[in-house]
C-alpha cells in the first residue's frame, strides 16, 4: 500500500510556484506590451540593415522613444482620473497607429524580406529599405481608410432570422440593433444624429441598444447621446447596460435612457404581441455589473424571465456574447449582443476570440439558441476600423408556421 499523504502536498507545492510565476508574468504584460509595440517597428524600419544616414536613424529612434513614453502618459491622463479628452484623443490615436505599424512591421519584416531574398532582389540594404517603405506605405493607407471607416455612418446589415417557436402572427417583425456607440472624447453629435436618422428609415417594430453607449458619464456625454431620443419604433425601444457603463456611473445612463423614452431592461422583460402571438423581449445587466459594486446591478437571467410563459419564444439582450452559455442553458431562442467590435483593427480579432465565443454575425449554440453578435455601431478608443466595418443591423424575424387561411 502506498501512502499518498506525502505526495499530495508535494504536487501542490509544485503547482503553486507555477501559478505564482504565471500571475507575476501577467502583471508585467501591461509594461511589456507597449515596449514591444514601439520597439519592434523601430528595429524593423531603422536598425535591420537599412544603413540610413545617421541623422535619419537618430531622428527616427527619438520619434519612437517619444511615442513609447508619450502614449501611456496620454492614455492615463485621458482615461484615468483626470479624464482629459484631448489627452485621450492623442493616446488613442497613437495606440491605433502603433498597432497597425507593429502588425505590418512583423508581417512584411519577415514575409516580404524573405520573398525579396528568394527572388534575389537587390542587396541586403536594398531589401531592408524596400521593407521600410512598404510598411510605411501600407500603414499610411490603412490609417486613412480606417479613420474614414470609423467615422462614417454604418451601413445597414439586413438578414432574416427564423425562430422555430415564433408564431405566425409575429412573422416579419423588424428588429433593429445598434450597440457600442461609444460616444467619447471625439465629439460625434452629428454622427449620432445621422445614425438615428438611418435607424428611422428602417421602420422598426423594435429597436435595441445592447450597451456601451459612451465613454464618460451621462452628464458629460449627454449632447452626443441626445439624438437617441429621436429614434422611432412602432412597439418599443429597449436598452441594456454594457461594461463601459460601469466605468462611468451606470445608473446615470439607465436614468438618461429612461428619460429619452427607452425601456431599460435591467433583468426584466416585456411582451411584444401581434396577430395573436407573443414574443418575450428580455434583457440583463452586463456580466461585469456585479463586480462594479453598484447596488442592485448584476446579470440575473432568472429574474429577467420571471413570470414569462416558458412556452413563448424569447429574444434576449445581453451585451457580451459570452453570456450565451447561460442563455442556451435556459433555452433562449435568440440573444443579441455587441461588445466585440468585430476586432475593430485587424488582427486584434484573434485576441477577442480568446475571451468571447463569437466575433460577429449569426451563430448556433445548444439545441435551439441563436446568437447574433454585432460588430458595433461606433468605435472604442483608436478612431480606426480596419477590416472590421461598423454596422446598423436589421433582423427580420421569421416564423416557420404558415398563417391559418380563413
QUIJO-V786610 format. One record per pair of residues at least 4 apart in sequence whose ideal C-beta (glycine too) atoms are under 8 Angstrom apart, sorted by the first residue. I is the first residue (numbers start at 1). J is the second residue. D is the distance in whole Angstrom. If there is no record, write none. Layout:
# QUIJO-V786610
I & J & D
I & J & D
This chain:
# QUIJO-V786610
4 & 8 & 6
5 & 9 & 8
6 & 10 & 7
7 & 11 & 6
8 & 12 & 6
9 & 13 & 6
10 & 14 & 7
11 & 15 & 6
12 & 16 & 6
13 & 17 & 7
14 & 18 & 7
15 & 19 & 6
16 & 20 & 6
17 & 21 & 6
18 & 22 & 6
19 & 23 & 6
20 & 24 & 6
21 & 25 & 6
22 & 26 & 6
23 & 27 & 7
24 & 28 & 7
25 & 29 & 7
28 & 32 & 6
29 & 33 & 6
30 & 34 & 8
31 & 35 & 7
32 & 36 & 6
33 & 37 & 6
34 & 38 & 6
34 & 68 & 6
34 & 71 & 7
34 & 72 & 6
35 & 39 & 5
35 & 68 & 7
36 & 40 & 6
36 & 102 & 7
37 & 41 & 8
37 & 98 & 5
37 & 99 & 7
37 & 102 & 5
38 & 42 & 6
38 & 64 & 5
38 & 65 & 8
38 & 67 & 6
38 & 68 & 4
38 & 71 & 8
38 & 98 & 6
39 & 43 & 6
39 & 64 & 8
39 & 68 & 8
40 & 44 & 6
40 & 102 & 6
40 & 105 & 6
40 & 106 & 6
40 & 109 & 8
41 & 45 & 6
41 & 64 & 7
41 & 98 & 7
41 & 101 & 5
41 & 102 & 6
41 & 105 & 4
41 & 135 & 7
42 & 46 & 6
42 & 47 & 7
42 & 60 & 7
42 & 61 & 6
42 & 64 & 4
43 & 47 & 5
43 & 48 & 6
44 & 48 & 6
44 & 105 & 4
44 & 106 & 8
44 & 108 & 8
44 & 109 & 4
44 & 131 & 7
44 & 132 & 8
44 & 135 & 7
45 & 50 & 8
45 & 60 & 7
45 & 105 & 7
45 & 131 & 8
45 & 132 & 5
45 & 135 & 6
45 & 136 & 7
46 & 50 & 7
46 & 52 & 6
46 & 56 & 8
46 & 57 & 6
46 & 60 & 5
46 & 61 & 6
46 & 64 & 8
46 & 132 & 8
47 & 57 & 7
47 & 61 & 8
48 & 109 & 7
48 & 128 & 6
48 & 131 & 8
49 & 124 & 5
49 & 125 & 6
49 & 127 & 8
49 & 128 & 4
50 & 125 & 6
50 & 128 & 4
50 & 129 & 5
50 & 132 & 6
51 & 125 & 5
51 & 128 & 8
52 & 56 & 4
52 & 57 & 5
52 & 60 & 7
53 & 57 & 7
54 & 58 & 6
55 & 59 & 6
56 & 60 & 6
57 & 61 & 6
58 & 62 & 6
59 & 63 & 6
60 & 64 & 7
61 & 65 & 6
62 & 66 & 6
63 & 67 & 7
64 & 68 & 6
65 & 69 & 7
66 & 70 & 6
67 & 71 & 6
67 & 94 & 6
67 & 98 & 6
68 & 72 & 8
69 & 73 & 7
70 & 74 & 6
70 & 90 & 8
70 & 94 & 7
71 & 75 & 6
71 & 91 & 6
71 & 94 & 4
71 & 95 & 6
71 & 98 & 7
72 & 76 & 6
72 & 91 & 8
73 & 77 & 6
73 & 91 & 8
74 & 78 & 6
74 & 87 & 5
74 & 88 & 7
74 & 90 & 4
74 & 91 & 3
74 & 94 & 7
75 & 79 & 6
75 & 80 & 8
75 & 87 & 8
75 & 88 & 7
75 & 91 & 4
75 & 92 & 7
75 & 95 & 7
76 & 80 & 5
76 & 91 & 8
77 & 82 & 5
77 & 84 & 5
77 & 87 & 4
77 & 88 & 8
77 & 91 & 8
78 & 82 & 8
78 & 83 & 7
78 & 84 & 6
78 & 85 & 7
78 & 86 & 8
78 & 87 & 4
78 & 88 & 3
78 & 89 & 7
78 & 90 & 7
78 & 91 & 5
78 & 92 & 7
78 & 185 & 7
79 & 83 & 7
79 & 88 & 6
79 & 91 & 7
79 & 215 & 8
82 & 87 & 7
83 & 88 & 8
83 & 216 & 7
83 & 220 & 8
84 & 88 & 7
85 & 89 & 6
85 & 184 & 8
85 & 185 & 4
86 & 90 & 7
86 & 185 & 7
87 & 91 & 6
88 & 92 & 6
88 & 184 & 7
88 & 185 & 4
89 & 93 & 6
89 & 185 & 5
89 & 186 & 6
89 & 383 & 8
90 & 94 & 6
91 & 95 & 6
92 & 96 & 7
92 & 185 & 7
92 & 381 & 4
92 & 382 & 5
92 & 383 & 7
93 & 97 & 6
93 & 382 & 6
93 & 383 & 6
94 & 98 & 6
95 & 99 & 6
95 & 381 & 6
95 & 382 & 5
96 & 100 & 7
96 & 143 & 8
96 & 146 & 7
96 & 345 & 6
96 & 381 & 7
96 & 382 & 3
96 & 383 & 7
96 & 384 & 4
97 & 101 & 6
97 & 139 & 8
97 & 143 & 6
97 & 382 & 8
98 & 102 & 6
99 & 103 & 6
99 & 345 & 6
99 & 348 & 7
99 & 382 & 7
100 & 104 & 6
100 & 139 & 5
100 & 142 & 5
100 & 143 & 6
100 & 146 & 7
100 & 345 & 7
100 & 384 & 7
100 & 386 & 7
101 & 105 & 6
101 & 135 & 7
101 & 139 & 5
102 & 106 & 6
103 & 107 & 6
103 & 346 & 7
103 & 347 & 6
104 & 108 & 5
104 & 135 & 5
104 & 138 & 5
104 & 139 & 6
104 & 142 & 8
105 & 109 & 5
105 & 135 & 5
106 & 110 & 7
107 & 111 & 6
107 & 112 & 8
108 & 112 & 4
108 & 113 & 7
108 & 131 & 5
108 & 134 & 5
108 & 135 & 5
108 & 138 & 7
109 & 113 & 6
109 & 131 & 6
109 & 135 & 7
110 & 114 & 6
111 & 115 & 6
112 & 116 & 6
112 & 130 & 7
112 & 131 & 5
112 & 134 & 6
113 & 117 & 6
113 & 127 & 6
113 & 128 & 7
113 & 131 & 5
114 & 118 & 6
115 & 119 & 6
116 & 121 & 4
116 & 122 & 7
116 & 127 & 4
116 & 130 & 6
116 & 131 & 8
117 & 121 & 8
117 & 127 & 6
121 & 126 & 7
121 & 127 & 6
121 & 130 & 7
122 & 126 & 3
122 & 127 & 6
122 & 130 & 7
123 & 127 & 7
124 & 128 & 6
125 & 129 & 6
126 & 130 & 6
127 & 131 & 7
128 & 132 & 7
129 & 133 & 6
130 & 134 & 6
131 & 135 & 6
132 & 136 & 6
133 & 137 & 6
134 & 138 & 6
135 & 139 & 6
136 & 140 & 6
137 & 141 & 7
138 & 142 & 6
139 & 143 & 6
140 & 144 & 7
141 & 145 & 6
142 & 146 & 5
142 & 384 & 8
142 & 386 & 5
143 & 147 & 6
143 & 384 & 7
144 & 148 & 7
145 & 149 & 6
145 & 386 & 7
146 & 150 & 6
146 & 345 & 7
146 & 384 & 3
146 & 385 & 6
146 & 386 & 4
147 & 151 & 6
147 & 383 & 6
147 & 384 & 6
148 & 152 & 6
149 & 384 & 7
149 & 385 & 4
149 & 386 & 7
149 & 389 & 6
149 & 390 & 7
150 & 379 & 4
150 & 383 & 5
150 & 384 & 5
150 & 385 & 4
150 & 390 & 7
151 & 191 & 7
151 & 383 & 7
152 & 390 & 8
153 & 191 & 7
153 & 194 & 5
153 & 195 & 6
153 & 198 & 6
154 & 195 & 7
154 & 198 & 8
154 & 377 & 5
154 & 389 & 7
154 & 390 & 4
154 & 391 & 5
154 & 392 & 5
155 & 389 & 7
155 & 390 & 8
155 & 391 & 6
155 & 392 & 7
156 & 198 & 7
156 & 202 & 7
156 & 391 & 7
156 & 392 & 5
156 & 393 & 8
156 & 394 & 6
157 & 391 & 5
157 & 392 & 7
157 & 393 & 5
157 & 394 & 7
158 & 393 & 8
158 & 394 & 5
158 & 396 & 7
159 & 362 & 7
159 & 393 & 8
159 & 394 & 8
159 & 395 & 6
159 & 396 & 7
160 & 395 & 8
160 & 396 & 5
160 & 397 & 8
160 & 398 & 5
161 & 334 & 6
161 & 362 & 7
161 & 370 & 7
161 & 372 & 7
161 & 395 & 5
161 & 396 & 7
161 & 397 & 6
161 & 398 & 7
162 & 166 & 8
162 & 397 & 8
162 & 398 & 4
162 & 399 & 7
162 & 400 & 6
163 & 313 & 5
163 & 333 & 5
163 & 334 & 6
163 & 370 & 7
163 & 397 & 6
163 & 398 & 7
163 & 399 & 7
164 & 333 & 8
164 & 368 & 7
164 & 400 & 6
165 & 311 & 8
165 & 312 & 8
165 & 313 & 4
165 & 333 & 6
165 & 368 & 8
166 & 170 & 5
166 & 171 & 7
166 & 277 & 7
166 & 279 & 7
166 & 313 & 5
166 & 333 & 7
166 & 397 & 6
166 & 398 & 7
166 & 399 & 4
166 & 400 & 8
166 & 401 & 8
167 & 171 & 8
167 & 275 & 7
167 & 276 & 7
167 & 277 & 3
167 & 278 & 7
167 & 313 & 8
167 & 399 & 6
167 & 401 & 6
168 & 275 & 7
168 & 277 & 7
168 & 399 & 5
168 & 401 & 4
168 & 402 & 6
168 & 403 & 4
168 & 404 & 7
169 & 274 & 5
169 & 275 & 2
169 & 276 & 5
169 & 277 & 4
169 & 403 & 7
170 & 272 & 8
170 & 274 & 5
170 & 275 & 7
170 & 277 & 5
170 & 278 & 8
170 & 279 & 6
170 & 397 & 6
170 & 399 & 6
171 & 397 & 7
171 & 398 & 6
171 & 399 & 4
171 & 401 & 8
171 & 403 & 7
172 & 396 & 6
172 & 397 & 7
172 & 398 & 7
173 & 205 & 5
173 & 206 & 7
173 & 272 & 7
173 & 274 & 7
173 & 279 & 7
173 & 396 & 7
173 & 397 & 5
174 & 202 & 7
174 & 203 & 6
174 & 204 & 5
174 & 205 & 5
174 & 206 & 7
174 & 394 & 6
174 & 395 & 8
174 & 396 & 6
174 & 397 & 8
175 & 204 & 7
175 & 205 & 7
175 & 206 & 5
175 & 207 & 8
175 & 208 & 7
175 & 315 & 7
175 & 336 & 8
175 & 394 & 7
175 & 395 & 4
175 & 396 & 8
175 & 397 & 6
176 & 199 & 6
176 & 202 & 5
176 & 204 & 4
176 & 206 & 7
176 & 207 & 5
176 & 208 & 7
176 & 233 & 8
176 & 392 & 7
176 & 393 & 7
176 & 394 & 6
176 & 395 & 8
177 & 207 & 8
177 & 208 & 5
177 & 209 & 8
177 & 210 & 7
177 & 336 & 5
177 & 338 & 8
177 & 372 & 7
177 & 374 & 6
177 & 392 & 8
177 & 393 & 4
177 & 394 & 8
177 & 395 & 7
178 & 195 & 7
178 & 199 & 7
178 & 207 & 7
178 & 208 & 7
178 & 209 & 5
178 & 374 & 8
178 & 377 & 5
178 & 392 & 6
178 & 393 & 8
179 & 208 & 8
179 & 209 & 6
179 & 210 & 4
179 & 211 & 6
179 & 212 & 7
179 & 242 & 8
179 & 319 & 8
179 & 337 & 8
179 & 338 & 3
179 & 339 & 8
179 & 374 & 5
179 & 376 & 6
179 & 377 & 6
180 & 210 & 8
180 & 211 & 7
180 & 212 & 4
180 & 242 & 7
180 & 338 & 5
180 & 339 & 7
180 & 341 & 6
180 & 374 & 7
180 & 376 & 3
180 & 377 & 6
180 & 378 & 6
180 & 379 & 8
180 & 380 & 7
181 & 188 & 8
181 & 192 & 7
181 & 195 & 7
181 & 209 & 8
181 & 212 & 7
181 & 213 & 6
181 & 214 & 7
181 & 225 & 8
181 & 377 & 5
181 & 378 & 4
182 & 212 & 6
182 & 213 & 8
182 & 214 & 6
182 & 215 & 6
182 & 244 & 7
182 & 376 & 8
182 & 378 & 4
182 & 379 & 6
182 & 380 & 5
183 & 188 & 6
183 & 192 & 7
183 & 213 & 7
183 & 214 & 4
183 & 215 & 7
183 & 216 & 7
183 & 221 & 4
183 & 224 & 4
183 & 225 & 6
183 & 378 & 7
184 & 188 & 8
184 & 214 & 6
184 & 215 & 4
184 & 216 & 6
184 & 221 & 7
184 & 380 & 8
185 & 215 & 7
186 & 383 & 6
187 & 224 & 7
188 & 192 & 6
188 & 224 & 5
188 & 378 & 7
189 & 193 & 7
189 & 223 & 5
189 & 224 & 5
189 & 226 & 8
189 & 227 & 7
190 & 194 & 7
191 & 195 & 6
191 & 378 & 8
192 & 196 & 7
192 & 224 & 5
192 & 225 & 7
192 & 226 & 8
192 & 227 & 4
192 & 228 & 7
193 & 197 & 6
193 & 227 & 4
193 & 230 & 8
194 & 198 & 7
195 & 199 & 7
195 & 227 & 7
195 & 377 & 6
195 & 392 & 7
196 & 200 & 6
196 & 227 & 4
196 & 228 & 6
196 & 230 & 5
196 & 231 & 5
197 & 201 & 7
197 & 230 & 8
198 & 202 & 7
198 & 392 & 6
199 & 204 & 7
199 & 207 & 6
199 & 231 & 5
199 & 232 & 8
199 & 392 & 6
200 & 230 & 7
200 & 231 & 7
200 & 232 & 5
202 & 392 & 8
202 & 394 & 5
203 & 234 & 8
204 & 232 & 8
204 & 233 & 5
204 & 234 & 7
204 & 394 & 7
205 & 233 & 6
205 & 234 & 5
205 & 235 & 5
205 & 272 & 7
205 & 274 & 8
206 & 233 & 6
206 & 235 & 5
206 & 236 & 6
206 & 237 & 8
206 & 238 & 7
206 & 272 & 6
206 & 281 & 7
206 & 315 & 8
207 & 231 & 5
207 & 232 & 8
207 & 233 & 4
207 & 236 & 8
207 & 237 & 5
207 & 238 & 7
208 & 237 & 8
208 & 238 & 5
208 & 239 & 7
208 & 317 & 6
208 & 336 & 6
209 & 213 & 7
209 & 228 & 7
209 & 237 & 8
209 & 238 & 8
209 & 239 & 5
209 & 240 & 8
209 & 257 & 8
209 & 262 & 7
210 & 239 & 8
210 & 240 & 6
210 & 242 & 7
210 & 317 & 5
210 & 318 & 7
210 & 319 & 5
210 & 336 & 6
210 & 337 & 6
210 & 338 & 5
210 & 339 & 8
210 & 374 & 7
211 & 239 & 7
211 & 240 & 5
211 & 241 & 5
211 & 242 & 2
211 & 243 & 7
211 & 244 & 7
211 & 245 & 6
211 & 286 & 6
211 & 319 & 4
211 & 338 & 7
211 & 339 & 8
212 & 242 & 3
212 & 243 & 7
212 & 244 & 4
212 & 245 & 7
212 & 319 & 7
212 & 338 & 7
212 & 339 & 7
212 & 376 & 8
212 & 380 & 7
213 & 221 & 8
213 & 225 & 6
213 & 228 & 8
213 & 239 & 8
213 & 242 & 7
213 & 244 & 8
213 & 245 & 7
213 & 253 & 6
213 & 257 & 8
214 & 218 & 8
214 & 221 & 4
214 & 224 & 7
214 & 225 & 6
214 & 244 & 7
214 & 248 & 7
214 & 253 & 7
215 & 221 & 8
215 & 244 & 6
215 & 247 & 7
215 & 248 & 7
215 & 380 & 7
216 & 220 & 4
216 & 221 & 5
216 & 248 & 5
217 & 221 & 7
217 & 248 & 5
217 & 249 & 5
217 & 252 & 6
218 & 222 & 6
218 & 225 & 7
218 & 248 & 8
218 & 249 & 7
218 & 252 & 4
218 & 253 & 5
218 & 255 & 7
218 & 256 & 4
219 & 252 & 7
220 & 248 & 8
221 & 225 & 6
222 & 226 & 6
222 & 256 & 7
225 & 256 & 7
225 & 260 & 8
226 & 260 & 8
227 & 231 & 8
228 & 257 & 7
228 & 260 & 6
228 & 262 & 7
229 & 260 & 4
229 & 261 & 6
231 & 237 & 6
233 & 237 & 5
235 & 272 & 5
236 & 263 & 6
236 & 270 & 6
236 & 272 & 7
236 & 281 & 7
237 & 261 & 6
237 & 262 & 5
237 & 263 & 7
238 & 262 & 7
238 & 263 & 5
238 & 264 & 8
238 & 265 & 5
238 & 270 & 7
238 & 281 & 6
238 & 283 & 6
238 & 317 & 6
239 & 257 & 5
239 & 262 & 5
239 & 263 & 7
239 & 264 & 5
239 & 265 & 7
239 & 283 & 8
239 & 317 & 8
240 & 264 & 7
240 & 265 & 5
240 & 266 & 7
240 & 283 & 4
240 & 284 & 6
240 & 285 & 7
240 & 286 & 7
240 & 317 & 4
240 & 318 & 7
240 & 319 & 6
241 & 245 & 4
241 & 246 & 7
241 & 250 & 5
241 & 253 & 7
241 & 254 & 7
241 & 264 & 8
241 & 266 & 7
241 & 285 & 5
241 & 286 & 5
241 & 289 & 6
241 & 297 & 7
241 & 319 & 7
242 & 286 & 5
242 & 319 & 4
242 & 320 & 8
242 & 338 & 7
242 & 339 & 7
243 & 247 & 7
243 & 286 & 5
243 & 287 & 8
243 & 288 & 4
243 & 319 & 7
243 & 320 & 7
243 & 339 & 7
244 & 248 & 7
244 & 380 & 8
245 & 250 & 4
245 & 253 & 5
245 & 254 & 8
245 & 286 & 7
246 & 250 & 5
246 & 286 & 7
246 & 288 & 5
246 & 289 & 6
246 & 292 & 4
246 & 294 & 7
246 & 297 & 7
248 & 252 & 8
248 & 253 & 7
249 & 253 & 7
250 & 254 & 6
250 & 289 & 7
250 & 292 & 7
250 & 294 & 6
250 & 297 & 6
251 & 255 & 6
251 & 294 & 7
251 & 297 & 8
252 & 256 & 6
253 & 257 & 6
254 & 258 & 6
254 & 264 & 5
254 & 266 & 7
255 & 259 & 6
256 & 260 & 6
257 & 262 & 4
257 & 264 & 6
258 & 262 & 7
258 & 263 & 8
258 & 264 & 6
263 & 270 & 6
264 & 283 & 8
265 & 269 & 7
265 & 270 & 7
265 & 281 & 7
265 & 282 & 6
265 & 283 & 3
265 & 284 & 8
265 & 304 & 7
265 & 317 & 6
266 & 283 & 7
266 & 284 & 8
266 & 285 & 6
266 & 297 & 8
267 & 283 & 7
267 & 284 & 5
267 & 285 & 6
267 & 298 & 8
267 & 299 & 7
267 & 300 & 4
267 & 301 & 8
267 & 303 & 4
267 & 304 & 5
268 & 282 & 7
268 & 283 & 7
268 & 303 & 7
268 & 304 & 6
269 & 280 & 5
269 & 281 & 6
269 & 282 & 4
269 & 283 & 7
269 & 304 & 6
269 & 305 & 6
269 & 307 & 8
269 & 308 & 6
269 & 314 & 8
270 & 281 & 5
271 & 278 & 5
271 & 279 & 7
271 & 280 & 6
271 & 281 & 7
271 & 308 & 8
272 & 278 & 7
272 & 279 & 5
272 & 280 & 8
272 & 281 & 6
273 & 277 & 7
273 & 278 & 5
273 & 279 & 8
275 & 403 & 8
277 & 399 & 8
278 & 309 & 8
278 & 312 & 5
279 & 312 & 7
279 & 313 & 6
279 & 314 & 8
279 & 315 & 6
279 & 397 & 8
280 & 305 & 7
280 & 308 & 5
280 & 309 & 8
280 & 312 & 5
280 & 313 & 7
280 & 314 & 4
280 & 315 & 7
281 & 314 & 8
281 & 315 & 5
281 & 317 & 8
282 & 301 & 8
282 & 304 & 4
282 & 305 & 6
282 & 308 & 7
282 & 314 & 6
282 & 315 & 7
282 & 316 & 5
282 & 317 & 7
283 & 304 & 6
283 & 316 & 7
283 & 317 & 4
283 & 318 & 7
284 & 299 & 5
284 & 300 & 6
284 & 301 & 6
284 & 304 & 5
284 & 316 & 7
284 & 317 & 7
284 & 318 & 5
284 & 323 & 7
285 & 289 & 4
285 & 297 & 5
285 & 298 & 6
285 & 299 & 5
285 & 300 & 7
286 & 299 & 7
286 & 318 & 8
286 & 319 & 5
286 & 320 & 6
287 & 299 & 5
287 & 318 & 8
287 & 319 & 8
287 & 320 & 6
287 & 322 & 7
287 & 323 & 6
288 & 292 & 6
289 & 294 & 7
289 & 297 & 4
289 & 298 & 5
289 & 299 & 6
290 & 297 & 7
290 & 298 & 4
290 & 299 & 7
292 & 297 & 6
299 & 318 & 7
299 & 323 & 7
299 & 326 & 8
300 & 304 & 6
301 & 305 & 6
301 & 316 & 8
301 & 326 & 5
301 & 327 & 7
301 & 330 & 6
302 & 306 & 6
304 & 316 & 7
305 & 314 & 7
305 & 330 & 7
308 & 312 & 6
308 & 314 & 7
310 & 331 & 8
313 & 333 & 4
313 & 334 & 8
314 & 331 & 8
314 & 332 & 5
314 & 333 & 5
314 & 334 & 8
315 & 333 & 7
315 & 334 & 5
315 & 336 & 7
315 & 397 & 8
316 & 327 & 6
316 & 332 & 5
316 & 334 & 7
316 & 335 & 5
316 & 336 & 7
317 & 335 & 8
317 & 336 & 5
317 & 337 & 8
318 & 323 & 4
318 & 324 & 8
318 & 327 & 7
318 & 335 & 6
318 & 336 & 8
318 & 337 & 6
319 & 323 & 8
319 & 337 & 6
319 & 338 & 6
319 & 339 & 5
320 & 337 & 6
320 & 339 & 5
320 & 356 & 7
321 & 335 & 8
321 & 337 & 5
321 & 339 & 7
321 & 340 & 7
321 & 356 & 5
321 & 357 & 6
321 & 358 & 5
321 & 371 & 6
321 & 373 & 5
322 & 355 & 7
322 & 356 & 5
322 & 357 & 6
323 & 327 & 6
323 & 335 & 7
323 & 337 & 7
324 & 328 & 6
324 & 335 & 6
324 & 337 & 8
324 & 357 & 6
324 & 358 & 7
324 & 365 & 5
324 & 369 & 7
324 & 371 & 5
325 & 329 & 7
325 & 357 & 8
325 & 365 & 8
326 & 330 & 6
327 & 332 & 4
327 & 335 & 5
327 & 365 & 8
327 & 369 & 6
327 & 371 & 8
328 & 332 & 7
328 & 365 & 4
328 & 366 & 3
328 & 369 & 4
329 & 366 & 7
331 & 366 & 8
331 & 367 & 8
331 & 368 & 7
331 & 369 & 7
332 & 369 & 5
333 & 368 & 6
333 & 369 & 7
333 & 370 & 7
334 & 369 & 7
334 & 370 & 5
334 & 371 & 8
334 & 372 & 7
334 & 397 & 8
335 & 369 & 7
335 & 370 & 7
335 & 371 & 5
335 & 372 & 7
336 & 372 & 5
336 & 374 & 7
336 & 395 & 8
337 & 358 & 8
337 & 371 & 7
337 & 372 & 7
337 & 373 & 5
337 & 374 & 7
338 & 373 & 7
338 & 374 & 5
338 & 376 & 5
339 & 356 & 7
339 & 373 & 8
339 & 376 & 8
340 & 349 & 8
340 & 352 & 5
340 & 356 & 6
340 & 358 & 7
340 & 359 & 5
340 & 360 & 7
340 & 373 & 6
340 & 375 & 7
340 & 376 & 7
341 & 352 & 8
341 & 375 & 6
341 & 376 & 4
341 & 379 & 7
341 & 380 & 6
341 & 385 & 8
341 & 388 & 6
342 & 349 & 7
342 & 359 & 6
342 & 360 & 4
342 & 375 & 3
342 & 376 & 7
342 & 388 & 4
342 & 389 & 7
343 & 347 & 7
343 & 348 & 5
343 & 349 & 3
343 & 350 & 8
343 & 351 & 8
343 & 352 & 5
343 & 359 & 6
343 & 387 & 8
343 & 388 & 5
344 & 348 & 6
344 & 376 & 8
344 & 379 & 6
344 & 380 & 7
344 & 382 & 7
344 & 384 & 8
344 & 385 & 6
344 & 386 & 8
344 & 388 & 5
345 & 382 & 6
345 & 384 & 6
345 & 385 & 7
345 & 386 & 5
345 & 388 & 7
346 & 386 & 5
346 & 387 & 4
346 & 388 & 7
348 & 352 & 6
349 & 353 & 6
349 & 359 & 6
349 & 388 & 7
350 & 354 & 8
351 & 355 & 8
352 & 356 & 6
352 & 359 & 6
353 & 359 & 6
356 & 373 & 8
357 & 363 & 8
357 & 365 & 7
357 & 371 & 8
358 & 363 & 5
358 & 371 & 6
358 & 373 & 5
359 & 373 & 7
360 & 373 & 5
360 & 374 & 7
360 & 375 & 5
360 & 388 & 8
361 & 372 & 7
361 & 373 & 6
362 & 370 & 6
362 & 371 & 7
362 & 372 & 5
363 & 370 & 7
363 & 371 & 5
363 & 373 & 7
364 & 369 & 7
364 & 370 & 6
364 & 371 & 8
365 & 369 & 5
365 & 370 & 7
365 & 371 & 6
372 & 393 & 7
372 & 395 & 6
374 & 391 & 6
374 & 393 & 5
375 & 388 & 6
375 & 389 & 7
375 & 390 & 6
375 & 391 & 5
376 & 380 & 8
376 & 390 & 6
376 & 391 & 7
377 & 390 & 6
377 & 391 & 7
377 & 392 & 6
378 & 390 & 7
379 & 383 & 6
379 & 384 & 7
379 & 385 & 6
379 & 390 & 7
385 & 389 & 6
385 & 390 & 6
